[in-house]
Amino acid sequence: MKWARSGDTAMRCAPWTVAKVSVKGIFFYELWHDKQAGMLSSFSTFDLAKAEAMKLETAGQG
């Protein structure tokens, strides 16, 4: 899976997007899928979000 920057705070590897979000000064990373209506999950690091996307892709959910 090859990830590329898709904005100031997001990385994309279609159909996956990981967005860096800040709430009250706390940063986390949201995992999104093009075919899902909402965020799948949030993680403390980009690497954890990317690993989950890879896991789901391998399981055939991508």
Secondary structure, 3 states (H helix, E strand, C coil): CCCEEEECCEEEECCEEEEEEEECCEEEEEEEECCCCCCCEEECCHHHHHHHHHHHHHCCCC
